[in-house]
């Protein structure tokens, strides 16, 4: 990039050091904003012509010239100049080269500060909407998989210890609820981003009679920013996006951890499709859940990006400061990481097979129906704490005699409490333990089906 191509060079005497040019440049990563930059510039040019700030002929030339640049960049006929300072100067320089003097009028009434803010807001709205669509697809996959396993009993855990019986459908729908909340958070990100900053100038607006509402309408914004200082220096929407994306990755990571555990020889709860696993370079028997492991590992990147943004913004006075150039790499990385993780995770879960027999077998161990055994006495009038102690003693007896609660004789039950009767075995039957938990939000098949139907309604999917 020559000194003459630097728009700010007139103020300074002598050239900047080569090292400074390299350090200062952002074209290596902000080139991804080329569509947003051109779209915003076209809207700005139309407004300048409409307001007679520049001639309508120049405005038309600018819009057409920008369109040709956009097409050439998309087809590869035009390549990004790695020596350019940033995507904004690259586009403006290319435009002037193509249409001459008219191109130099594009920046009238505009600063790179409000231009950058505009490009970022357009980009965030577009990419967050794309990720929202992926999450809706993921919700559909989870609900479809859950419908197949309404009656598949598996152990539920606390502290990674067998706790109470649930169904695989109930377990999957827990993640569907997490993804539903993620979708809501992303909607709020778009809402917070939906204010058009162009017209704020460098920090104090402009004396030109700009029509900001006209530009906002062209670009699909619901409003314009209310304060010029805040408009150019606000990156709350970027941090909001990074936070929401971190939450998505956290939920994907939790599910990934479960899948990794479920795939182990010790659990064998699920079997991954071969297309979503890898082998070992030395151990031929291995089938590794690398997709899930990578999702779990990449979650740290999203967390790091959020921390980068929070730290970057914490000490910046109004208005724009060069520190804020660091917002883009963090934001872009979080967006690409989430999109990549979802693109692999969705089909992996969709093709994953539940090993229903093994789940049921695991649920029959670990005294998973002990709470139901205590509830049996409680429902007959025994205080819960007393019932709890009785069943604790019973479990200890089972451990010593290597029995399950189902295998204990009625005589043994009655030796611990006279209220035990033959129907205790029905009360601790695993299917009954699950089916009777028909409370709203519970694991009973009927209750889970309601959860599924509610989610399908929100997704506009057909309900059985």
C-alpha atoms as one frame of an Amber mdcrd trajectory, in Angstrom:
protein
   0.000   0.000   0.000   1.552   3.270  -1.085   1.532   6.339   1.137  -0.708
   8.110  -1.384  -3.393   5.461  -0.910  -3.729   6.207   2.792  -6.688   8.503
   3.310  -5.221   9.936   6.492  -1.736  10.595   5.114  -2.218  14.340   4.511
  -1.921  15.125   8.233   1.434  13.375   8.672   4.817  14.236   7.247   6.887
  11.351   6.005   5.843   7.761   5.530   4.874   5.221   8.170   7.205   2.354
   8.930   6.611  -0.878   7.043   6.210  -2.660  10.364   3.461  -0.204  11.319
   1.651  -0.808   8.031   1.639  -4.544   8.674   0.610  -4.117  12.317  -2.123
  -1.627  11.450  -3.651  -3.551   8.558  -6.855  -5.563   9.027  -7.542  -6.665
   5.432  -6.335 -10.189   6.277  -9.462 -10.770   8.349 -11.984  -7.980   7.701
 -12.173  -8.899   4.003 -15.095 -11.133   5.003 -17.158  -7.939   5.393 -16.948
  -7.094   1.676 -20.627  -7.794   0.975 -21.785  -5.759   3.958 -19.361  -2.950
   3.131 -20.587  -2.710  -0.449 -24.243  -3.042   0.539 -23.864  -0.237   3.082
 -21.975   1.983   0.640 -24.640   1.525  -2.023 -27.355   2.574   0.435 -25.263
   5.566   1.506 -24.676   6.620  -2.118 -28.376   6.390  -2.970 -29.154   8.568
   0.028 -26.506  11.138  -0.948 -28.087  11.389  -4.387 -31.624  11.564  -3.000
 -30.604  14.394  -0.674 -28.792  16.235  -3.494 -25.559  16.066  -1.490 -23.980
  14.598  -4.608 -25.480  14.455  -8.089 -27.842  11.620  -8.950 -25.504  10.781
 -11.851 -22.565  10.310  -9.487 -24.751   8.335  -7.095 -25.791   5.991  -9.908
 -22.195   5.594 -11.054 -21.134   4.728  -7.511 -23.916   2.166  -7.029 -23.191
   0.500 -10.372 -19.438   0.548  -9.778 -19.882  -1.054  -6.361 -22.128  -3.714
  -7.875 -19.447  -4.614 -10.416 -16.860  -4.882  -7.631 -19.211  -7.139  -5.660
 -19.752  -9.438  -8.615 -16.040  -9.618  -9.413 -15.143 -10.428  -5.803 -17.772
 -13.177  -5.683 -16.596 -14.772  -8.921 -12.895 -14.393  -8.173 -12.291 -12.002
 -11.076 -11.078  -9.495  -8.478  -8.771 -10.535  -5.648  -8.311  -8.774  -2.346
  -5.160  -6.683  -2.141  -3.168  -7.948   0.854  -1.364  -4.588   1.087  -4.607
  -2.624   1.555  -5.202  -1.126   4.981  -8.665  -2.625   5.363 -11.664  -3.800
   3.361 -13.209  -0.316   3.397 -10.218   1.386   1.790  -9.763  -1.498  -0.628
 -13.315  -1.142  -1.940 -13.157   2.645  -2.105  -9.800   2.593  -3.898 -11.031
   0.002  -6.389 -14.197   2.016  -6.976 -12.265   5.218  -7.732 -10.019   3.321
 -10.078 -13.049   2.056 -11.984 -15.302   5.130 -12.156 -12.930   8.036 -11.529
 -13.795  11.225  -9.647 -17.300  10.093  -8.717 -15.796   7.369  -6.556 -14.094
   9.991  -4.385 -17.508  11.379  -3.407 -18.734   8.151  -1.816 -17.279   8.955
   1.597 -19.112  12.283   1.853 -20.849  12.564   5.230 -19.344   9.314   6.440
 -16.427   8.171   8.603 -14.757   4.809   8.758 -15.968   4.717  12.363 -19.659
   4.603  11.490 -18.896   2.579   8.354 -17.187  -0.158  10.382 -20.014  -0.158
  12.919 -22.528  -0.536  10.106 -20.667  -3.383   8.427 -20.355  -5.251  11.705
 -24.027  -4.886  12.542 -25.061  -6.125   9.098 -22.671  -9.065   9.421 -23.831
 -10.013  12.911 -27.492  -9.917  11.866 -26.797 -12.147   8.870 -24.568 -14.697
  10.592 -26.607 -14.951  13.767 -29.694 -15.581  11.633 -27.814 -18.377   9.826
 -26.801 -19.962  13.120 -30.376 -19.670  14.390 -31.508 -21.709  11.392 -28.932
 -24.376  12.232 -30.169 -24.487  15.809 -33.760 -24.901  14.648 -32.596 -27.831
  12.522 -30.843 -29.275  15.578 -34.014 -28.925  17.654 -35.914 -30.809  14.956
 -33.326 -33.610  15.018 -33.482 -33.882  18.813 -37.289 -33.988  18.867 -37.382
 -36.552  16.064 -34.876 -38.753  17.891 -36.791 -38.318  21.153 -40.037 -39.449
  19.536 -38.346 -42.719  18.655 -37.390 -43.369  22.283 -40.364 -42.357  24.405
 -40.267 -45.766  26.104 -36.504 -46.360  26.133 -35.586 -46.500  29.807 -32.108
 -45.398  30.842 -30.491 -44.392  34.121 -30.518 -40.750  35.092 -27.475 -39.524
  37.000 -26.416 -37.006  39.579 -22.719 -36.717  40.447 -22.253 -39.264  37.622
 -23.832 -41.836  39.951 -26.979 -43.721  38.986 -29.880 -41.801  40.520 -33.369
 -42.396  39.082 -34.797 -43.944  35.920 -35.670 -41.671  32.998 -36.112 -42.239
  29.286 -33.708 -41.485  26.473 -36.407 -39.215  25.047 -36.512 -37.210  28.271
 -32.731 -36.900  28.270 -32.638 -35.668  24.666 -35.431 -33.188  25.287 -33.371
 -31.614  28.065 -30.879 -30.612  25.369 -33.690 -29.486  23.091 -34.745 -27.060
  25.824 -31.187 -25.732  26.040 -31.109 -25.162  22.289 -34.499 -23.459  22.495
 -33.052 -20.988  24.998 -30.062 -20.478  22.709 -32.428 -19.544  19.894 -34.098
 -16.991  22.148 -30.738 -15.496  23.100 -29.773 -15.199  19.442 -33.070 -13.484
  18.687 -32.199 -10.945  21.351 -28.744 -10.449  19.805 -30.367  -9.567  16.484
 -32.768  -7.238  18.289 -29.886  -5.445  20.049 -27.985  -5.187  16.765 -30.911
  -3.801  14.777 -29.997  -0.093  14.972 -28.359   1.628  12.002 -25.224   3.654
  12.943 -24.410   5.337   9.621 -24.684   9.115  10.011 -22.853   9.187  13.326
 -19.679  10.170  11.497 -16.443   9.881  13.424 -18.234  10.690  16.701 -20.248
  13.916  16.307 -22.481  13.318  13.317 -22.214  15.597  10.283 -23.454  18.922
   8.935 -24.771  17.264   5.777 -28.560  16.753   5.634 -28.393  12.968   5.727
 -31.594  10.903   5.735 -30.648   8.196   8.212 -34.093   6.615   8.256 -33.943
   6.154   4.490 -30.624   4.298   4.784 -31.970   2.195   7.655 -34.994   1.160
   5.600 -32.826   0.203   2.620 -30.615  -1.973   4.808 -33.430  -3.583   6.784
 -32.787  -1.950  10.147 -35.642  -1.299  12.538 -34.213   1.941  13.889 -31.195
   4.248  13.898 -28.755   4.686  16.771 -29.823   7.438  19.157 -26.457   8.939
  20.123 -23.519   9.502  17.776 -20.849   8.894  20.427 -22.441   5.627  21.460
 -23.232   4.686  17.872 -19.590   4.499  16.790 -18.133   3.114  20.011 -20.790
   0.574  20.991 -19.738  -3.057  20.728 -22.299  -4.423  23.161 -23.945  -6.253
  20.294 -20.652  -7.992  19.464 -20.205  -9.048  23.089 -23.853 -10.145  23.215
 -23.208 -12.311  20.156 -20.013 -13.760  21.642 -21.824 -14.565  24.892 -24.767
 -16.211  23.145 -22.381 -18.231  20.971 -20.422 -19.280  24.061 -23.663 -20.581
  25.532 -24.365 -22.553  22.357 -20.915 -24.113  22.522 -21.332 -24.884  26.218
 -24.521 -26.808  25.489 -22.944 -28.620  22.550 -19.972 -29.454  24.741 -22.161
 -30.922  27.472 -23.929 -33.130  24.958 -20.579 -34.057  23.425 -19.279 -35.138
  26.821 -22.317 -37.389  27.235 -21.856 -38.881  23.772 -18.183 -39.575  24.515
 -19.152 -41.304  27.747 -22.030 -43.194  26.148 -19.729 -44.517  23.395 -17.265
 -46.027  25.852 -17.068 -49.773  26.366 -18.084 -49.235  29.974 -21.400 -47.649
  28.970 -22.223 -48.732  25.396 -25.393 -46.620  25.461 -25.025 -45.357  21.884
 -23.290 -46.285  18.670 -22.051 -43.576  16.325 -22.304 -43.905  12.589 -18.884
 -44.728  11.139 -19.028 -41.486   9.141 -18.786 -39.523  12.403 -15.956 -41.416
  14.085 -12.295 -42.031  13.397  -9.833 -44.853  13.983  -6.448 -45.108  15.641
  -3.111 -44.983  13.849  -1.840 -47.922  15.915  -4.822 -49.686  17.544  -7.028
 -51.270  14.875  -9.939 -51.930  17.228 -10.517 -48.253  18.068 -13.551 -46.210
  17.036 -13.053 -42.726  18.427 -15.770 -40.053  18.902 -13.523 -37.324  17.490
 -16.368 -35.050  16.379 -17.705 -34.833  19.919 -14.207 -34.385  21.326 -13.446
 -31.539  18.915 -16.696 -29.776  19.766 -15.801 -30.084  23.439 -12.309 -28.743
  22.762 -13.377 -25.866  20.517 -15.691 -24.560  23.217 -12.648 -22.987  24.844
 -12.138 -20.825  21.761 -15.604 -19.309  22.132 -14.980 -18.631  25.823 -11.613
 -17.048  25.024 -13.148 -14.819  22.367 -15.761 -13.558  24.815 -13.051 -12.781
  27.361 -11.024 -10.990  24.663 -13.938  -8.724  23.823 -14.816  -7.930  27.425
 -11.204  -7.116  28.228 -10.772  -5.038  25.072 -13.761  -2.834  25.878 -13.356
  -2.424  29.638 -11.017   0.577  29.598 -11.855   2.367  26.356 -13.013   5.990
  26.665 -15.464   7.451  24.179 -15.489   7.304  21.259 -13.681   5.072  18.750
 -10.222   3.718  19.603  -8.001   1.471  17.504  -8.276  -1.225  20.179 -11.701
  -1.925  18.728 -10.166  -3.371  15.578  -9.590  -6.439  17.756 -13.330  -7.116
  17.906 -13.447  -8.718  14.473 -11.126 -11.690  14.753 -12.739 -12.748  18.027
 -16.253 -12.354  16.645 -15.472 -14.025  13.315 -13.817 -16.973  15.055 -16.755
 -17.561  17.404 -19.205 -17.442  14.511 -17.204 -19.828  12.325 -16.556 -22.165
  15.273 -20.255 -22.469  16.131 -21.306 -22.919  12.516 -18.662 -25.601  11.994
 -19.534 -27.405  15.233 -23.246 -27.480  14.401 -22.621 -28.665  10.840 -20.878
 -31.755  12.244 -22.938 -32.230  15.401 -26.395 -32.221  13.811 -25.892 -35.204
  11.473 -23.853 -37.033  14.132 -26.789 -36.970  16.557 -29.265 -37.661  13.764
 -27.465 -40.894  12.787 -26.546 -41.976  16.315 -28.121 -45.275  17.400 -29.320
 -45.867  20.938 -28.405 -49.248  22.379 -31.738 -49.660  24.130 -31.022 -53.054
  25.695 -27.835 -51.824  27.292 -29.582 -48.701  28.605 -32.313 -50.800  30.179
 -29.753 -53.165  31.702 -27.832 -50.269  33.252 -31.047 -48.822  34.648 -31.765
 -52.069  36.497 -28.601 -51.667  38.559 -27.504 -49.241  41.234 -30.789 -49.314
  43.202 -32.193 -46.746  40.812 -35.710 -47.326  42.170 -34.792 -46.678  45.810
 -36.591 -43.337  45.874 -39.749 -45.005  44.589 -39.383 -47.602  47.315 -39.268
 -44.831  49.920 -42.213 -43.071  48.269 -44.178 -46.319  48.615 -43.982 -46.038
  52.411 -44.505 -42.280  52.395 -47.752 -42.656  50.482 -48.904 -45.006  53.267
 -48.368 -42.310  55.860 -44.762 -42.914  56.913 -42.779 -39.641  57.235 -40.353
 -39.386  54.338 -37.246 -39.148  56.523 -38.252 -42.341  58.346 -38.976 -44.062
  55.036 -35.631 -42.845  53.723 -33.812 -44.494  56.636 -35.694 -47.770  56.161
 -34.745 -47.944  52.479 -31.163 -47.001  53.298 -30.985 -50.017  55.579 -32.637
 -52.152  52.868 -30.069 -51.061  50.269 -27.240 -51.927  52.644 -28.799 -55.389
  53.123 -29.008 -55.818  49.331 -25.341 -54.900  48.940 -24.339 -57.450  51.577
 -26.467 -60.210  49.993 -25.741 -59.201  46.366 -29.406 -58.606  45.528 -31.453
 -55.929  43.797 -34.568 -54.380  45.328 -36.667 -56.491  42.963 -34.990 -59.673
  44.211 -35.462 -59.070  47.933 -38.133 -61.287  49.512 -41.331 -59.840  50.876
 -40.366 -61.227  54.299 -37.213 -59.114  54.261 -39.221 -56.049  53.313 -41.720
 -56.664  56.099 -38.950 -57.261  58.639 -37.921 -53.653  58.062 -41.453 -52.193
  58.024 -44.870 -53.780  58.479 -46.516 -51.613  55.811 -44.729 -53.372  52.952
 -47.103 -55.571  50.967 -46.986 -57.575  47.746 -47.632 -54.464  45.656 -44.168
 -53.148  46.517 -42.823 -55.009  43.496 -45.231 -53.170  41.227 -44.208 -49.853
  42.792 -40.496 -50.430  42.077 -40.940 -51.803  38.560 -38.789 -49.537  36.363
 -41.476 -48.978  33.745 -43.898 -47.973  36.465 -41.281 -45.765  38.124 -41.019
 -43.793  34.882 -44.642 -43.904  33.776 -45.965 -42.672  37.134 -43.786 -39.558
  36.915 -46.401 -37.977  34.693 -45.983 -34.528  36.166 -45.582 -31.624  33.741
 -41.963 -31.657  32.596 -41.431 -35.176  33.930 -39.977 -38.276  32.234 -43.206
 -40.231  31.728 -43.775 -40.952  28.020 -47.015 -38.959  28.071 -45.295 -35.956
  29.678 -42.339 -36.120  27.285 -44.709 -36.331  24.329 -46.235 -33.040  25.496
 -42.744 -31.512  25.624 -42.096 -32.726  22.092 -45.413 -31.432  20.774 -44.865
 -28.019  22.357 -41.450 -27.733  20.779 -42.710 -28.958  17.415 -45.428 -26.319
  17.524 -42.819 -23.630  18.082 -40.853 -25.024  15.130 -43.957 -25.224  12.899
 -43.464 -28.973  12.558 -46.430 -31.354  12.188 -47.611 -32.778  15.516 -48.785
 -36.390  15.613
